[in-house]
């Protein structure tokens, strides 16, 4: 589908900017913000977390892509009202994601090699989400080093 948009241009003042450059700039910007946030969390001292049970939840990413991104594949970006709809949608989605502490459900994290796990904490019995790089093994009855990045959300190292 990307080839359909290679000649579409977005009017910005006196300039006609190719749509693909807008996508590249937005991808670089959002990726850098995400990695800056992850870097801040990595500067914190990890704490041991003992796990009772583990369930991989990468299916949450699939649901994200199918529900939020896939419907916009066929949108005609040569029309200004399509851009207004798209921008409005992503602003609302961003607000929902940040206010509901759902930033960890992010396809960029999966592309960068992170997995999402639903774990039961051995000590507290709480059900938590753990985001872990693929090289970190997250197994039941095991202990990991993790930093809390949100309510019941941890980044394993």
Secondary structure, 3 states (H helix, E strand, C coil): CHHHHCCCEEEECCEEEEHHHHHHHHHHHHHHHHHHHHHHHHCCCCEEEEEEEEEECCHHHHHHHHHHHHHHCCCCCCCHHHHHHHHHHHHHHHHHHHHCCCCCCCHHHHHCCEEEEEEEECCCCCEEEEEEECCCCCCCCCEEEEEEEECCEEEEC
